[in-house]
Amino acid sequence: MRTTKPRQAVIAVLERERERQLTAQDLHRKALAITPRIGLATVYRTLAALEEEGAVELISQDAGESAYRLCSSGHHHHLVCTGCGAVIEIQECDLDSLARRLSRKHGFRVDAHDVTLRGRCAACRPTAG
C-alpha cells in the first residue's frame, strides 16, 4: 500500500484510538483534523487495503454498521462494550475442541473462527445501589 498523507492520517487516528472501534464516518471526522481535505472515499479505500493486509479488523455493530480497529497479529477474540465502545482483545481461545466436535458432527470443515462478546465494561455497568 502506497503511503500518502490521507492514509497516514487514517492510520494515526486508528493508532490513537486503538482501544476503540470506529466507523468510517468517525475515522473521517477525526482524520479531517489531521488532513483537512481527506475524502470519505479515501477513508473507505484505506480501510479496505488495511483490512486486506490484516492490519485492521472489521467489527459489526448491533445496528448493522461496520466499525474498524487496529488489531494485533495472531488469533484473538474481542470483548466489546455496548456502552462506550471499548474493545478488549482476548488471546485465550478454548474453541478448537468445540470446532473439531461440530465439524465431525456436521461434516463441515472449519477453516477459522472469530468471536465477539458484547456487554458492558465495568465503567459502563450501573452500580448496584
Secondary structure, DSSP 4 states (H G I P E B T S, - for coil): ----HHHHHHHHHHHHTTTB-B-HHHHHHHHHTTSTT--HHHHHHHHHHHHHHTSEEEEE-TTS-EEEEE--SSS-EEEEETTT-BEEEE-----HHHHHHHHHHHT--------EEEE--TTTSPPP-
